[in-house]
Amino acid sequence: MNRFAMILAAGLFAAPAAFAGDQYTDETGYAVSGYDVVAYRDLEQAPPGQSQPEAVRGKADITAEHNGATFAFSTEENRAKFLENPDYYAPQYDGHCAYGVAKGGKVPGNPHLWRIVDDKLYLNITPVVVGFWEEDIPGNLDLSEGNWVDIEPTPASTSTIPKYTSPGPVAD
């Protein structure tokens, strides 16, 4: 079994743990590991095959609730934008890996492995997976959209993002 299949299986069959609804949250207790989902829209996106700019950390005292999870923001303005239209700013697939969903399961999304496609934010789990996803973004999104209908109601992944530890949002 290849490494991605093992990670996917772990995400699908992990014992249930406390989570904040369907939204993926990691050990920080925040959606998107405490990074500001509105700030992605202001970052200059790199072409496929190149690393994206680093995500912007939110602040622990600037938060909002959505989909059973706490999102952190770097500014009050970003928080206000989010509250006006949270589904626009929140990552697709409840913060789970877009390629994982294309393959039929829920595995964590890494906040630094992102891409905005058709005005929607997508996360992936590892740099290797980003490469697979970017080989055919439209095809993988078609698979993801088709799979999401069946897997959306399943519990959020309780797996840890491989080789990644988030500092969480900036403390007050």
URHU-V42893 format. One record per residue. N is the residue number from 0. RES is the residue in three letters. SS is DSSP state (A for helix, B for strand, O for the rest). PSI is psi in whole degrees, -180 to 180 (999 if undefined). D_LAST is the distance of its C-alpha to the last C-alpha in Angstrom with 1 decimal. Layout:
n=N res=RES ss=SS psi=PSI d_last=D_LAST
n=N res=RES ss=SS psi=PSI d_last=D_LAST
This chain:
n=0 res=MET ss=O psi=130 d_last=44.2
n=1 res=ASN ss=O psi=167 d_last=42.0
n=2 res=ARG ss=A psi=-43 d_last=38.4
n=3 res=PHE ss=A psi=-42 d_last=37.1
n=4 res=ALA ss=A psi=-38 d_last=39.4
n=5 res=MET ss=A psi=-42 d_last=38.2
n=6 res=ILE ss=A psi=-42 d_last=34.5
n=7 res=LEU ss=A psi=-45 d_last=35.7
n=8 res=ALA ss=A psi=-40 d_last=37.7
n=9 res=ALA ss=A psi=-39 d_last=34.9
n=10 res=GLY ss=A psi=-33 d_last=32.7
n=11 res=LEU ss=A psi=-33 d_last=35.6
n=12 res=PHE ss=A psi=10 d_last=36.8
n=13 res=ALA ss=O psi=147 d_last=33.8
n=14 res=ALA ss=O psi=142 d_last=33.7
n=15 res=PRO ss=O psi=143 d_last=31.7
n=16 res=ALA ss=O psi=171 d_last=28.2
n=17 res=ALA ss=O psi=130 d_last=25.6
n=18 res=PHE ss=O psi=165 d_last=24.1
n=19 res=ALA ss=O psi=54 d_last=22.6
n=20 res=GLY ss=O psi=-153 d_last=25.9
n=21 res=ASP ss=O psi=-19 d_last=27.5
n=22 res=GLN ss=O psi=135 d_last=24.4
n=23 res=TYR ss=O psi=128 d_last=23.8
n=24 res=THR ss=B psi=143 d_last=20.6
n=25 res=ASP ss=O psi=-161 d_last=20.2
n=26 res=GLU ss=O psi=-18 d_last=18.9
n=27 res=THR ss=O psi=-22 d_last=15.2
n=28 res=GLY ss=O psi=3 d_last=16.3
n=29 res=TYR ss=B psi=151 d_last=15.4
n=30 res=ALA ss=B psi=147 d_last=18.1
n=31 res=VAL ss=A psi=36 d_last=18.7
n=32 res=SER ss=A psi=23 d_last=16.6
n=33 res=GLY ss=A psi=12 d_last=13.4
n=34 res=TYR ss=B psi=153 d_last=14.8
n=35 res=ASP ss=O psi=110 d_last=15.4
n=36 res=VAL ss=O psi=-24 d_last=19.0
n=37 res=VAL ss=O psi=-35 d_last=19.6
n=38 res=ALA ss=A psi=-25 d_last=18.9
n=39 res=TYR ss=A psi=-34 d_last=21.8
n=40 res=ARG ss=A psi=-20 d_last=24.2
n=41 res=ASP ss=A psi=-7 d_last=23.4
n=42 res=LEU ss=O psi=144 d_last=24.0
n=43 res=GLU ss=O psi=118 d_last=27.6
n=44 res=GLN ss=O psi=134 d_last=29.1
n=45 res=ALA ss=O psi=153 d_last=31.3
n=46 res=PRO ss=O psi=156 d_last=34.8
n=47 res=PRO ss=O psi=142 d_last=35.6
n=48 res=GLY ss=O psi=-9 d_last=36.1
n=49 res=GLN ss=O psi=151 d_last=33.4
n=50 res=SER ss=O psi=141 d_last=29.7
n=51 res=GLN ss=O psi=159 d_last=27.3
n=52 res=PRO ss=O psi=152 d_last=24.4
n=53 res=GLU ss=O psi=144 d_last=21.2
n=54 res=ALA ss=O psi=161 d_last=19.0
n=55 res=VAL ss=O psi=126 d_last=15.7
n=56 res=ARG ss=B psi=139 d_last=12.5
n=57 res=GLY ss=O psi=177 d_last=10.6
n=58 res=LYS ss=B psi=140 d_last=7.0
n=59 res=ALA ss=B psi=-22 d_last=6.3
n=60 res=ASP ss=B psi=7 d_last=6.2
n=61 res=ILE ss=B psi=92 d_last=9.3
n=62 res=THR ss=B psi=167 d_last=11.9
n=63 res=ALA ss=B psi=152 d_last=15.6
n=64 res=GLU ss=B psi=138 d_last=18.3
n=65 res=HIS ss=B psi=137 d_last=21.4
n=66 res=ASN ss=O psi=36 d_last=24.2
n=67 res=GLY ss=O psi=13 d_last=22.8
n=68 res=ALA ss=B psi=161 d_last=19.6
n=69 res=THR ss=B psi=126 d_last=16.0
n=70 res=PHE ss=B psi=140 d_last=15.3
n=71 res=ALA ss=B psi=150 d_last=12.0
n=72 res=PHE ss=B psi=151 d_last=12.3
n=73 res=SER ss=O psi=-22 d_last=11.4
n=74 res=THR ss=O psi=159 d_last=12.5
n=75 res=GLU ss=A psi=-35 d_last=13.7
n=76 res=GLU ss=A psi=-43 d_last=17.2
n=77 res=ASN ss=A psi=-39 d_last=17.0
n=78 res=ARG ss=A psi=-45 d_last=15.9
n=79 res=ALA ss=A psi=-43 d_last=18.9
n=80 res=LYS ss=A psi=-44 d_last=21.2
n=81 res=PHE ss=A psi=-46 d_last=20.4
n=82 res=LEU ss=A psi=-28 d_last=21.1
n=83 res=GLU ss=A psi=-32 d_last=24.4
n=84 res=ASN ss=O psi=70 d_last=25.6
n=85 res=PRO ss=A psi=-34 d_last=23.6
n=86 res=ASP ss=A psi=-25 d_last=26.7
n=87 res=TYR ss=A psi=-41 d_last=27.0
n=88 res=TYR ss=A psi=-32 d_last=23.6
n=89 res=ALA ss=O psi=146 d_last=23.3
n=90 res=PRO ss=O psi=150 d_last=25.0
n=91 res=GLN ss=A psi=158 d_last=28.6
n=92 res=TYR ss=A psi=36 d_last=29.8
n=93 res=ASP ss=A psi=33 d_last=26.7
n=94 res=GLY ss=A psi=8 d_last=24.9
n=95 res=HIS ss=B psi=162 d_last=27.8
n=96 res=CYS ss=B psi=126 d_last=29.7
n=97 res=ALA ss=A psi=-40 d_last=32.1
n=98 res=TYR ss=A psi=-36 d_last=34.8
n=99 res=GLY ss=A psi=-42 d_last=34.5
n=100 res=VAL ss=A psi=-39 d_last=35.2
n=101 res=ALA ss=A psi=-31 d_last=38.1
n=102 res=LYS ss=O psi=-1 d_last=39.4
n=103 res=GLY ss=O psi=15 d_last=39.1
n=104 res=GLY ss=O psi=174 d_last=36.0
n=105 res=LYS ss=O psi=115 d_last=32.3
n=106 res=VAL ss=O psi=160 d_last=30.4
n=107 res=PRO ss=B psi=153 d_last=26.7
n=108 res=GLY ss=O psi=134 d_last=25.6
n=109 res=ASN ss=B psi=128 d_last=23.7
n=110 res=PRO ss=B psi=-17 d_last=21.1
n=111 res=HIS ss=B psi=-6 d_last=22.6
n=112 res=LEU ss=B psi=78 d_last=26.2
n=113 res=TRP ss=B psi=162 d_last=26.4
n=114 res=ARG ss=B psi=141 d_last=28.9
n=115 res=ILE ss=B psi=122 d_last=29.5
n=116 res=VAL ss=B psi=130 d_last=33.1
n=117 res=ASP ss=O psi=41 d_last=34.7
n=118 res=ASP ss=O psi=23 d_last=31.4
n=119 res=LYS ss=B psi=141 d_last=29.9
n=120 res=LEU ss=B psi=127 d_last=27.1
n=121 res=TYR ss=B psi=143 d_last=28.4
n=122 res=LEU ss=B psi=156 d_last=26.9
n=123 res=ASN ss=B psi=170 d_last=28.9
n=124 res=ILE ss=O psi=-41 d_last=28.6
n=125 res=THR ss=O psi=161 d_last=30.0
n=126 res=PRO ss=A psi=-36 d_last=31.3
n=127 res=VAL ss=A psi=-44 d_last=34.9
n=128 res=VAL ss=A psi=-38 d_last=34.4
n=129 res=VAL ss=A psi=-42 d_last=33.2
n=130 res=GLY ss=A psi=-44 d_last=36.5
n=131 res=PHE ss=A psi=-44 d_last=38.4
n=132 res=TRP ss=A psi=-42 d_last=36.6
n=133 res=GLU ss=A psi=-13 d_last=37.2
n=134 res=GLU ss=A psi=-30 d_last=40.9
n=135 res=ASP ss=O psi=72 d_last=41.5
n=136 res=ILE ss=A psi=-51 d_last=38.5
n=137 res=PRO ss=A psi=-43 d_last=40.7
n=138 res=GLY ss=A psi=-42 d_last=42.6
n=139 res=ASN ss=A psi=-36 d_last=39.6
n=140 res=LEU ss=A psi=-37 d_last=38.0
n=141 res=ASP ss=A psi=-45 d_last=41.4
n=142 res=LEU ss=A psi=-44 d_last=41.3
n=143 res=SER ss=A psi=-48 d_last=37.7
n=144 res=GLU ss=A psi=-41 d_last=38.4
n=145 res=GLY ss=A psi=-40 d_last=41.5
n=146 res=ASN ss=A psi=-32 d_last=39.9
n=147 res=TRP ss=A psi=-34 d_last=36.8
n=148 res=VAL ss=A psi=-41 d_last=39.1
n=149 res=ASP ss=A psi=-33 d_last=40.1
n=150 res=ILE ss=A psi=-15 d_last=36.9
n=151 res=GLU ss=O psi=-43 d_last=34.3
n=152 res=PRO ss=O psi=-11 d_last=35.1
n=153 res=THR ss=O psi=155 d_last=34.7
n=154 res=PRO ss=O psi=152 d_last=31.5
n=155 res=ALA ss=O psi=153 d_last=28.6
n=156 res=SER ss=O psi=144 d_last=28.7
n=157 res=THR ss=O psi=9 d_last=27.3
n=158 res=SER ss=O psi=159 d_last=27.9
n=159 res=THR ss=O psi=145 d_last=25.5
n=160 res=ILE ss=O psi=123 d_last=25.2
n=161 res=PRO ss=O psi=138 d_last=27.7
n=162 res=LYS ss=O psi=39 d_last=26.8
n=163 res=TYR ss=O psi=132 d_last=23.1
n=164 res=THR ss=O psi=120 d_last=19.9
n=165 res=SER ss=O psi=139 d_last=16.7
n=166 res=PRO ss=O psi=-8 d_last=13.5
n=167 res=GLY ss=O psi=-174 d_last=12.0
n=168 res=PRO ss=O psi=160 d_last=9.2
n=169 res=VAL ss=B psi=131 d_last=6.6
n=170 res=ALA ss=O psi=156 d_last=3.8
n=171 res=ASP ss=O psi=999 d_last=0.0
